[in-house]
Amino acid sequence: MAWELKNMRPGYGEALKELGKRYSQVVALNADLSGSTQMAQFGDDFPERFFNVGIAEQNMMGISAGLATTGKIVFASTFAMFATGRAYDQIRQSIAYPKLNVKIVATHAGITVGGDGASHQMHEDLALMRVIPHMTVIAPADYYETKSVIMKIAETPGPFYVRLGRTNTPVIYDENHEFRIGVADTLRDGDDVTIIAMGLMVSKALEAAKVLKKEDISTRVINMSSIKPIDKSSIIKAARDTGAIVTAEEHNMIVGMGSAVAEVLVDSSPVPQSRVGIPNVFGESGESEELMEAYGLKVNHLVEKAKYTVSMKR
Amino acid sequence: MLLAFDRNDYWSDLESSIPTLTPITVEARRWIVKMIHAARSGHPGGSLSTVEVLTALYYKVMRHDPENPTWPDRDRFVLSKGHGAPALYATLAMCGYFETEELMTLRQLGSRLQGHPSMNKTPGVDMSTGSLGQGLSIAIGMALGARLDRKDYRVYCMLGDGEIQEGQIWEAAMAAAHYKVDNLCAILDRNQLQIDGPTENIMSLSPIYSKFKAFGWHVIEINGHDLKEILLAFKEASRIHGKPTIIIANTVKGKGVSFMEGSLKFHGKAPSDEELKQALDELGGDI
């Protein structure tokens, strides 16, 4: 299947620049990764509202919180590893607890960071952010959804965590796509099994659905970009309609999106569920595609899990 | 009491205001020991050491309005050493942000007065703190916000001395000088003790003066219980351009209560019934 590939990060950079034009209250902070996170364009256009604090993520989160108390709409960016790991307590104490209007947009999440290896491959960020009260957590599926997410969160008060990857990602949507907080997007209908995916796993799920169709398994595909709040009704409906759920995420299987789905199912309509994701291990260097294969994130892995989950149905 | 004032002449009656401030410090100390006694937990030592600075700020230095706690033009105060909350609550209540009777609800389930400051619960609290080392970064953000909005409010941030062992303080110290936030004034409550012992034994901080100087700050060192020195230091800070100021306020932990002064035991322990009585006897005053 030939996908058009487009990086999510320019979607962020372009949206942020547009927000800078639209709202004088938008300010942006970075910790020496303004080029990689695509915040540099905003900095060029609005130098007075851009603060590169150097390699000091904890301080960046604190200054972001302080600016938010004065009515600013604050975007803070660095790599997912440093945003959520290095500055966890600052996010918890100074941003989430006081419910301040800080949008943490982290790039380079997941195993597909590639060559940099385990120190930079963040598989735990969703777990860390999901568990913090007041925090909204979003993982867009592609370039267009990223743009829509960024525009939407700027207009929604409160703390947000947005997770972006490094690599080029298959284009799922077009410029008319409108992301809604707490609403999942059903991309393909089906009766036998549902694959709930996020980020670059959404395209893999759509490919898996085509493979499964050849084996007479009708597969629903849902893009669960709003991880918290999660769209409970679409999960429950998928459980009732298809009776089997597979989740697919480029994240540690512990306390990631799959766990969030499982929490909904166990409370309301338990059905067989399988999770595709990264096991509880550190990553390693390699090419993105090689790593996806090595860590079980390819289409064939999804197909196998889907068939297994269907077989578990009573 | 007029708490909002014309910034141009608010230093004019500086020395003459001291006799009116002294009784306020006594009242604040009485509330601090009473509320911590009632709560049966809390941090008397590091609350009592901050009283003169807080009194000077809220009764003389800061532009604020208890009738309008979120007034956009107000000066801000960040209690980075959040465990000093009882001193802040006493000061806010006495200024009129809420009734002083409410002080006795400190740390109770459902109270607006949390063990550490919470900006969304307590009127007058400008930032939620408690996890040490974070307040200076917040204060920089507030100061930059004033600059972006072309507002003239000032930001005050009180740090504990043990607290500056946190690395984030030095990230912030670097950034404050880099951004030249001269509307930011930090106060270091230099009471020499942290929970496990003297700061210089646990992890030495000296020389604090030259450390901040080297980071590009204007540094003033004073007796943190002398109201005149405190007021003069804030006046000096307000006239410094192009760099942030830190006031190193040399204080005594537990100040004002003999058996709490310099006592490690009262870093984080409430007084017993007898200790409360003795403390109130020593403090004098009549509330």
Interface residues (C-beta under 8 A of the other chain):
Chain A: V27 E48 R49 F51 V53 G54 A56 Q58 N59 M61 G62 I63 S64 A65 G66 L67 A68 T69 T70 G71 K72 D89 Q90 R92 Q93 S94 Y97 P98 K99
Chain B: P72 R76 S118 M119 N120 D126 M127 S128 T129 G130 S131 G133 Q134 G135 L136 S137 I138 A139 I140 G141 M142 A143 L144 G145 A146 L148 D149 G167 Q168 E171 A172 M174 A175 Y179
